[in-house]
Each structure stands twice: as structure tokens, then as C-alpha cells.
Amino acid sequence: MLADIRYWENDATNKHYAIAHFNVWNAEMLMGVKDAAEEAKSPVIISFGTGFVGNTSFEDFSHMMVSMAQKATVPVITHWDHGRSMEIIHNAWTHGMNSLMRG
């Protein structure tokens, strides 16, 4: 399930647990992280960012991440890491990233 980071940060703080965060660079890593989170029955933050150089376009990879998150059996937060401009951050938001970092 595609999840809201604010809800899960509050839940983790109140219940004293951590949420794992993984940078992924290809479909194999993406599916591996999702599968591990499902096996652990744990929410997860999956991100990629400005340094992403994959076999596919940014837009296609974003859509793949969001689709995978929607189908997951655990909460998945999709995160854009280190957007260097507001244009890049807006593009990440437009393509489904639900957590964004500038810097």
C-alpha cells in the first residue's frame, strides 16, 4: 500500500520502532526491498534521487515504484532523495513520489 510518511513517522515515534530506508537503482533492487519488507511485515521507505542512472527513464521508474507500492501488502513510502531544484522536486511529486527532500 502506498503510505503517508507523516503517519508512519508518528506511529514509529509513538511505538518506539524504526522504519528502514533504502535507495534503489533498478527494478531488481526495488523488488528485493519490497519483498524483504513484506516478509518482515514492516513499513519501508524506498527512494531514488538525482544520482539515478537506470536502464529506464525517470518517469517510467517512478511509475514502477508507485505501482509496486500500491500493490504491496505493507506500507511503502516512495521518496525522492536530494532534489537539487524546485523543478526536479515538482517533477518527482507529479510522478508519484509522496516524500520529497531538497538538497
N, CA, C and O atoms as a GROMACS GRO file, in nm:
protein
  412
    1MET      N    1   0.083  -0.118   0.000
    1MET     CA    2   0.000   0.000   0.000
    1MET      C    3   0.088   0.124   0.000
    1MET      O    4   0.186   0.131   0.074
    2LEU      N    5   0.054   0.220  -0.081
    2LEU     CA    6   0.124   0.348  -0.085
    2LEU      C    7   0.091   0.422   0.043
    2LEU      O    8  -0.026   0.440   0.075
    3ALA      N    9   0.193   0.466   0.116
    3ALA     CA   10   0.173   0.518   0.251
    3ALA      C   11   0.219   0.662   0.266
    3ALA      O   12   0.303   0.710   0.190
    4ASP      N   13   0.163   0.728   0.366
    4ASP     CA   14   0.196   0.867   0.401
    4ASP      C   15   0.307   0.866   0.505
    4ASP      O   16   0.291   0.808   0.613
    5ILE      N   17   0.420   0.929   0.475
    5ILE     CA   18   0.534   0.928   0.566
    5ILE      C   19   0.501   0.993   0.700
    5ILE      O   20   0.552   0.949   0.803
    6ARG      N   21   0.418   1.096   0.701
    6ARG     CA   22   0.387   1.163   0.828
    6ARG      C   23   0.318   1.069   0.925
    6ARG      O   24   0.350   1.066   1.044
    7TYR      N   25   0.223   0.990   0.876
    7TYR     CA   26   0.153   0.896   0.961
    7TYR      C   27   0.251   0.794   1.020
    7TYR      O   28   0.250   0.768   1.140
    8TRP      N   29   0.335   0.737   0.934
    8TRP     CA   30   0.426   0.630   0.978
    8TRP      C   31   0.539   0.682   1.065
    8TRP      O   32   0.586   0.610   1.153
    9GLU      N   33   0.586   0.806   1.043
    9GLU     CA   34   0.685   0.865   1.133
    9GLU      C   35   0.626   0.882   1.272
    9GLU      O   36   0.691   0.851   1.372
   10ASN      N   37   0.503   0.930   1.280
   10ASN     CA   38   0.438   0.946   1.411
   10ASN      C   39   0.416   0.811   1.478
   10ASN      O   40   0.440   0.797   1.598
   11ASP      N   41   0.371   0.710   1.402
   11ASP     CA   42   0.348   0.578   1.458
   11ASP      C   43   0.479   0.519   1.511
   11ASP      O   44   0.482   0.464   1.621
   12ALA      N   45   0.586   0.532   1.433
   12ALA     CA   46   0.716   0.478   1.475
   12ALA      C   47   0.767   0.549   1.600
   12ALA      O   48   0.822   0.486   1.690
   13THR      N   49   0.749   0.680   1.606
   13THR     CA   50   0.792   0.756   1.723
   13THR      C   51   0.713   0.712   1.846
   13THR      O   52   0.771   0.687   1.952
   14ASN      N   53   0.582   0.705   1.833
   14ASN     CA   54   0.497   0.670   1.947
   14ASN      C   55   0.517   0.527   1.995
   14ASN      O   56   0.504   0.499   2.114
   15LYS      N   57   0.548   0.436   1.903
   15LYS     CA   58   0.561   0.294   1.938
   15LYS      C   59   0.707   0.248   1.947
   15LYS      O   60   0.734   0.130   1.967
   16HIS      N   61   0.800   0.342   1.931
   16HIS     CA   62   0.943   0.317   1.950
   16HIS      C   63   1.000   0.210   1.857
   16HIS      O   64   1.060   0.112   1.902
   17TYR      N   65   0.981   0.229   1.727
   17TYR     CA   66   1.044   0.141   1.629
   17TYR      C   67   1.098   0.226   1.515
   17TYR      O   68   1.063   0.344   1.501
   18ALA      N   69   1.183   0.167   1.434
   18ALA     CA   70   1.243   0.237   1.320
   18ALA      C   71   1.182   0.187   1.190
   18ALA      O   72   1.134   0.074   1.181
   19ILE      N   73   1.183   0.273   1.090
   19ILE     CA   74   1.140   0.236   0.956
   19ILE      C   75   1.264   0.236   0.867
   19ILE      O   76   1.334   0.337   0.856
   20ALA      N   77   1.290   0.124   0.804
   20ALA     CA   78   1.408   0.113   0.716
   20ALA      C   79   1.388   0.198   0.591
   20ALA      O   80   1.278   0.211   0.539
   21HIS      N   81   1.500   0.256   0.545
   21HIS     CA   82   1.501   0.340   0.425
   21HIS      C   83   1.609   0.287   0.331
   21HIS      O   84   1.725   0.274   0.370
   22PHE      N   85   1.570   0.258   0.208
   22PHE     CA   86   1.664   0.202   0.110
   22PHE      C   87   1.662   0.283  -0.018
   22PHE      O   88   1.555   0.316  -0.070
   23ASN      N   89   1.781   0.316  -0.069
   23ASN     CA   90   1.794   0.373  -0.203
   23ASN      C   91   1.798   0.257  -0.302
   23ASN      O   92   1.871   0.160  -0.282
   24VAL      N   93   1.722   0.268  -0.408
   24VAL     CA   94   1.721   0.164  -0.511
   24VAL      C   95   1.760   0.226  -0.645
   24VAL      O   96   1.732   0.343  -0.671
   25TRP      N   97   1.824   0.146  -0.729
   25TRP     CA   98   1.874   0.197  -0.856
   25TRP      C   99   1.825   0.118  -0.976
   25TRP      O  100   1.854   0.153  -1.090
   26ASN      N  101   1.750   0.009  -0.951
   26ASN     CA  102   1.698  -0.069  -1.062
   26ASN      C  103   1.580  -0.152  -1.014
   26ASN      O  104   1.549  -0.155  -0.895
   27ALA      N  105   1.513  -0.219  -1.106
   27ALA     CA  106   1.393  -0.296  -1.073
   27ALA      C  107   1.423  -0.410  -0.978
   27ALA      O  108   1.342  -0.442  -0.892
   28GLU      N  109   1.540  -0.472  -0.994
   28GLU     CA  110   1.574  -0.584  -0.906
   28GLU      C  111   1.588  -0.539  -0.761
   28GLU      O  112   1.540  -0.607  -0.670
   29MET      N  113   1.654  -0.426  -0.739
   29MET     CA  114   1.666  -0.373  -0.603
   29MET      C  115   1.529  -0.335  -0.549
   29MET      O  116   1.498  -0.363  -0.433
   30LEU      N  117   1.449  -0.271  -0.631
   30LEU     CA  118   1.315  -0.229  -0.590
   30LEU      C  119   1.234  -0.348  -0.542
   30LEU      O  120   1.174  -0.344  -0.435
   31MET      N  121   1.231  -0.454  -0.621
   31MET     CA  122   1.152  -0.572  -0.583
   31MET      C  123   1.213  -0.643  -0.462
   31MET      O  124   1.139  -0.696  -0.379
   32GLY      N  125   1.344  -0.645  -0.452
   32GLY     CA  126   1.409  -0.707  -0.337
   32GLY      C  127   1.375  -0.638  -0.207
   32GLY      O  128   1.347  -0.704  -0.107
   33VAL      N  129   1.376  -0.505  -0.207
   33VAL     CA  130   1.340  -0.429  -0.087
   33VAL      C  131   1.193  -0.451  -0.053
   33VAL      O  132   1.160  -0.473   0.064
   34LYS      N  133   1.106  -0.445  -0.152
   34LYS     CA  134   0.964  -0.467  -0.128
   34LYS      C  135   0.939  -0.607  -0.072
   34LYS      O  136   0.864  -0.622   0.024
   35ASP      N  137   1.001  -0.707  -0.131
   35ASP     CA  138   0.984  -0.845  -0.084
   35ASP      C  139   1.033  -0.862   0.060
   35ASP      O  140   0.968  -0.929   0.140
   36ALA      N  141   1.148  -0.801   0.093
   36ALA     CA  142   1.201  -0.811   0.229
   36ALA      C  143   1.108  -0.743   0.330
   36ALA      O  144   1.086  -0.795   0.439
   37ALA      N  145   1.054  -0.626   0.293
   37ALA     CA  146   0.961  -0.556   0.383
   37ALA      C  147   0.836  -0.639   0.405
   37ALA      O  148   0.785  -0.647   0.517
   38GLU      N  149   0.786  -0.701   0.299
   38GLU     CA  150   0.667  -0.786   0.314
   38GLU      C  151   0.697  -0.907   0.402
   38GLU      O  152   0.615  -0.945   0.485
   39GLU      N  153   0.813  -0.967   0.384
   39GLU     CA  154   0.850  -1.082   0.467
   39GLU      C  155   0.860  -1.041   0.614
   39GLU      O  156   0.821  -1.117   0.703
   40ALA      N  157   0.914  -0.921   0.639
   40ALA     CA  158   0.928  -0.871   0.776
   40ALA      C  159   0.798  -0.811   0.830
   40ALA      O  160   0.788  -0.779   0.948
   41LYS      N  161   0.699  -0.795   0.742
   41LYS     CA  162   0.572  -0.730   0.779
   41LYS      C  163   0.598  -0.591   0.840
   41LYS      O  164   0.546  -0.556   0.945
   42SER      N  165   0.681  -0.516   0.768
   42SER     CA  166   0.726  -0.386   0.818
   42SER      C  167   0.708  -0.277   0.713
   42SER      O  168   0.729  -0.302   0.594
   43PRO      N  169   0.670  -0.157   0.757
   43PRO     CA  170   0.668  -0.045   0.662
   43PRO      C  171   0.811  -0.017   0.614
   43PRO      O  172   0.908  -0.052   0.681
   44VAL      N  173   0.822   0.046   0.498
   44VAL     CA  174   0.953   0.072   0.440
   44VAL      C  175   0.948   0.202   0.360
   44VAL      O  176   0.846   0.237   0.302
   45ILE      N  177   1.062   0.270   0.357
   45ILE     CA  178   1.079   0.388   0.271
   45ILE      C  179   1.172   0.345   0.158
   45ILE      O  180   1.284   0.300   0.182
   46ILE      N  181   1.125   0.360   0.036
   46ILE     CA  182   1.206   0.325  -0.081
   46ILE      C  183   1.229   0.453  -0.161
   46ILE      O  184   1.135   0.524  -0.196
   47SER      N  185   1.357   0.482  -0.190
   47SER     CA  186   1.386   0.608  -0.257
   47SER      C  187   1.485   0.592  -0.371
   47SER      O  188   1.560   0.495  -0.381
   48PHE      N  189   1.481   0.691  -0.457
   48PHE     CA  190   1.586   0.714  -0.554
   48PHE      C  191   1.596   0.863  -0.573
   48PHE      O  192   1.508   0.937  -0.528
   49GLY      N  193   1.702   0.909  -0.640
   49GLY     CA  194   1.719   1.053  -0.646
   49GLY      C  195   1.800   1.099  -0.764
   49GLY      O  196   1.809   1.033  -0.867
   50THR      N  197   1.858   1.217  -0.745
   50THR     CA  198   1.925   1.287  -0.853
   50THR      C  199   2.035   1.203  -0.917
   50THR      O  200   2.058   1.216  -1.037
   51GLY      N  201   2.101   1.119  -0.842
   51GLY     CA  202   2.207   1.036  -0.896
   51GLY      C  203   2.158   0.914  -0.973
   51GLY      O  204   2.238   0.834  -1.020
   52PHE      N  205   2.025   0.900  -0.986
   52PHE     CA  206   1.968   0.783  -1.053
   52PHE      C  207   2.013   0.777  -1.198
   52PHE      O  208   1.991   0.870  -1.275
   53VAL      N  209   2.076   0.666  -1.233
   53VAL     CA  210   2.111   0.639  -1.372
   53VAL      C  211   2.069   0.495  -1.396
   53VAL      O  212   2.143   0.401  -1.364
   54GLY      N  213   1.952   0.478  -1.451
   54GLY     CA  214   1.899   0.343  -1.470
   54GLY      C  215   1.886   0.307  -1.616
   54GLY      O  216   1.927   0.381  -1.705
   55ASN      N  217   1.828   0.191  -1.638
   55ASN     CA  218   1.805   0.143  -1.774
   55ASN      C  219   1.676   0.199  -1.832
   55ASN      O  220   1.641   0.168  -1.945
   56THR      N  221   1.607   0.281  -1.756
   56THR     CA  222   1.479   0.335  -1.799
   56THR      C  223   1.472   0.482  -1.763
   56THR      O  224   1.562   0.534  -1.696
   57SER      N  225   1.370   0.550  -1.805
   57SER     CA  226   1.357   0.692  -1.777
   57SER      C  227   1.313   0.715  -1.633
   57SER      O  228   1.257   0.626  -1.568
   58PHE      N  229   1.338   0.835  -1.584
   58PHE     CA  230   1.291   0.874  -1.451
   58PHE      C  231   1.141   0.852  -1.438
   58PHE      O  232   1.094   0.798  -1.338
   59GLU      N  233   1.066   0.894  -1.539
   59GLU     CA  234   0.920   0.884  -1.534
   59GLU      C  235   0.876   0.738  -1.525
   59GLU      O  236   0.788   0.705  -1.445
   60ASP      N  237   0.934   0.652  -1.607
   60ASP     CA  238   0.896   0.510  -1.605
   60ASP      C  239   0.932   0.445  -1.472
   60ASP      O  240   0.854   0.366  -1.419
   61PHE      N  241   1.051   0.477  -1.419
   61PHE     CA  242   1.091   0.417  -1.292
   61PHE      C  243   1.001   0.466  -1.178
   61PHE      O  244   0.965   0.389  -1.090
   62SER      N  245   0.964   0.595  -1.181
   62SER     CA  246   0.872   0.649  -1.080
   62SER      C  247   0.740   0.574  -1.084
   62SER      O  248   0.688   0.534  -0.979
   63HIS      N  249   0.686   0.556  -1.202
   63HIS     CA  250   0.558   0.485  -1.215
   63HIS      C  251   0.570   0.341  -1.168
   63HIS      O  252   0.478   0.287  -1.107
   64MET      N  253   0.684   0.277  -1.196
   64MET     CA  254   0.705   0.141  -1.150
   64MET      C  255   0.709   0.137  -0.996
   64MET      O  256   0.650   0.048  -0.935
   65MET      N  257   0.778   0.234  -0.934
   65MET     CA  258   0.783   0.240  -0.787
   65MET      C  259   0.644   0.258  -0.727
   65MET      O  260   0.607   0.187  -0.634
   66VAL      N  261   0.568   0.351  -0.781
   66VAL     CA  262   0.434   0.378  -0.728
   66VAL      C  263   0.344   0.258  -0.747
   66VAL      O  264   0.270   0.222  -0.655
   67SER      N  265   0.348   0.195  -0.862
   67SER     CA  266   0.266   0.077  -0.888
   67SER      C  267   0.301  -0.035  -0.791
   67SER      O  268   0.212  -0.100  -0.736
   68MET      N  269   0.430  -0.058  -0.770
   68MET     CA  270   0.474  -0.161  -0.677
   68MET      C  271   0.426  -0.128  -0.536
   68MET      O  272   0.380  -0.217  -0.463
   69ALA      N  273   0.437  -0.002  -0.496
   69ALA     CA  274   0.394   0.039  -0.362
   69ALA      C  275   0.244   0.016  -0.343
   69ALA      O  276   0.201  -0.032  -0.238
   70GLN      N  277   0.166   0.048  -0.443
   70GLN     CA  278   0.020   0.030  -0.434
   70GLN      C  279  -0.018  -0.116  -0.419
   70GLN      O  280  -0.119  -0.147  -0.355
   71LYS      N  281   0.061  -0.206  -0.476
   71LYS     CA  282   0.030  -0.350  -0.471
   71LYS      C  283   0.090  -0.420  -0.350
   71LYS      O  284   0.055  -0.534  -0.321
   72ALA      N  285   0.181  -0.354  -0.279
   72ALA     CA  286   0.249  -0.416  -0.165
   72ALA      C  287   0.151  -0.444  -0.052
   72ALA      O  288   0.048  -0.378  -0.038
   73THR      N  289   0.184  -0.544   0.028
   73THR     CA  290   0.099  -0.580   0.143
   73THR      C  291   0.141  -0.509   0.270
   73THR      O  292   0.081  -0.530   0.376
   74VAL      N  293   0.244  -0.424   0.261
   74VAL     CA  294   0.289  -0.343   0.374
   74VAL      C  295   0.293  -0.197   0.330
   74VAL      O  296   0.294  -0.170   0.210
   75PRO      N  297   0.295  -0.103   0.424
   75PRO     CA  298   0.305   0.038   0.387
   75PRO      C  299   0.440   0.068   0.320
   75PRO      O  300   0.546   0.033   0.372
   76VAL      N  301   0.434   0.132   0.204
   76VAL     CA  302   0.555   0.172   0.130
   76VAL      C  303   0.548   0.322   0.105
   76VAL      O  304   0.453   0.372   0.046
   77ILE      N  305   0.652   0.392   0.151
   77ILE     CA  306   0.665   0.535   0.125
   77ILE      C  307   0.762   0.549   0.008
   77ILE      O  308   0.873   0.496   0.013
   78THR      N  309   0.722   0.619  -0.097
   78THR     CA  310   0.809   0.644  -0.212
   78THR      C  311   0.874   0.781  -0.192
   78THR      O  312   0.805   0.881  -0.176
   79HIS      N  313   1.006   0.784  -0.194
   79HIS     CA  314   1.080   0.905  -0.156
   79HIS      C  315   1.176   0.948  -0.268
   79HIS      O  316   1.250   0.867  -0.322
   80TRP      N  317   1.173   1.077  -0.300
   80TRP     CA  318   1.270   1.136  -0.392
   80TRP      C  319   1.379   1.199  -0.308
   80TRP      O  320   1.352   1.287  -0.226
   81ASP      N  321   1.503   1.154  -0.326
   81ASP     CA  322   1.614   1.194  -0.241
   81ASP      C  323   1.698   1.303  -0.307
   81ASP      O  324   1.740   1.288  -0.422
   82HIS      N  325   1.720   1.411  -0.236
   82HIS     CA  326   1.811   1.518  -0.276
   82HIS      C  327   1.775   1.585  -0.408
   82HIS      O  328   1.857   1.589  -0.500
   83GLY      N  329   1.654   1.637  -0.418
   83GLY     CA  330   1.617   1.717  -0.535
   83GLY      C  331   1.693   1.847  -0.531
   83GLY      O  332   1.688   1.920  -0.432
   84ARG      N  333   1.764   1.878  -0.637
   84ARG     CA  334   1.852   1.995  -0.636
   84ARG      C  335   1.783   2.124  -0.682
   84ARG      O  336   1.842   2.231  -0.677
   85SER      N  337   1.659   2.113  -0.725
   85SER     CA  338   1.586   2.233  -0.764
   85SER      C  339   1.437   2.208  -0.742
   85SER      O  340   1.393   2.093  -0.732
   86MET      N  341   1.362   2.316  -0.734
   86MET     CA  342   1.217   2.301  -0.716
   86MET      C  343   1.155   2.236  -0.840
   86MET      O  344   1.053   2.167  -0.828
   87GLU      N  345   1.213   2.258  -0.957
   87GLU     CA  346   1.162   2.194  -1.078
   87GLU      C  347   1.174   2.042  -1.070
   87GLU      O  348   1.081   1.969  -1.105
   88ILE      N  349   1.289   1.994  -1.023
   88ILE     CA  350   1.308   1.850  -1.007
   88ILE      C  351   1.213   1.794  -0.902
   88ILE      O  352   1.153   1.688  -0.922
   89ILE      N  353   1.198   1.865  -0.792
   89ILE     CA  354   1.108   1.820  -0.685
   89ILE      C  355   0.965   1.816  -0.735
   89ILE      O  356   0.892   1.721  -0.708
   90HIS      N  357   0.924   1.918  -0.808
   90HIS     CA  358   0.788   1.920  -0.863
   90HIS      C  359   0.768   1.803  -0.959
   90HIS      O  360   0.662   1.740  -0.959
   91ASN      N  361   0.868   1.774  -1.041
   91ASN     CA  362   0.860   1.661  -1.133
   91ASN      C  363   0.845   1.529  -1.056
   91ASN      O  364   0.766   1.443  -1.096
   92ALA      N  365   0.919   1.514  -0.948
   92ALA     CA  366   0.908   1.392  -0.866
   92ALA      C  367   0.768   1.381  -0.806
   92ALA      O  368   0.710   1.273  -0.806
   93TRP      N  369   0.714   1.491  -0.756
   93TRP     CA  370   0.578   1.491  -0.699
   93TRP      C  371   0.475   1.456  -0.806
   93TRP      O  372   0.385   1.376  -0.783
   94THR      N  373   0.490   1.516  -0.924
   94THR     CA  374   0.399   1.491  -1.034
   94THR      C  375   0.398   1.344  -1.075
   94THR      O  376   0.295   1.291  -1.118
   95HIS      N  377   0.512   1.278  -1.060
   95HIS     CA  378   0.523   1.137  -1.100
   95HIS      C  379   0.505   1.041  -0.983
   95HIS      O  380   0.543   0.924  -0.992
   96GLY      N  381   0.447   1.088  -0.872
   96GLY     CA  382   0.401   0.997  -0.768
   96GLY      C  383   0.485   0.981  -0.644
   96GLY      O  384   0.445   0.908  -0.553
   97MET      N  385   0.601   1.046  -0.636
   97MET     CA  386   0.678   1.036  -0.513
   97MET      C  387   0.600   1.107  -0.402
   97MET      O  388   0.559   1.221  -0.420
   98ASN      N  389   0.580   1.040  -0.288
   98ASN     CA  390   0.498   1.102  -0.184
   98ASN      C  391   0.580   1.150  -0.065
   98ASN      O  392   0.524   1.189   0.037
   99SER      N  393   0.712   1.148  -0.079
   99SER     CA  394   0.803   1.207   0.018
   99SER      C  395   0.915   1.271  -0.064
   99SER      O  396   0.969   1.208  -0.155
  100LEU      N  397   0.950   1.394  -0.032
  100LEU     CA  398   1.045   1.469  -0.113
  100LEU      C  399   1.150   1.535  -0.025
  100LEU      O  400   1.118   1.586   0.082
  101MET      N  401   1.276   1.535  -0.071
  101MET     CA  402   1.383   1.603   0.001
  101MET      C  403   1.454   1.697  -0.094
  101MET      O  404   1.486   1.661  -0.208
  102ARG      N  405   1.476   1.817  -0.046
  102ARG     CA  406   1.554   1.912  -0.125
  102ARG      C  407   1.693   1.920  -0.067
  102ARG      O  408   1.711   1.918   0.055
  103GLY      N  409   1.791   1.929  -0.153
  103GLY     CA  410   1.927   1.945  -0.101
  103GLY      C  411   2.028   1.866  -0.175
  103GLY      O  412   2.147   1.871  -0.141
   0.00000   0.00000   0.00000
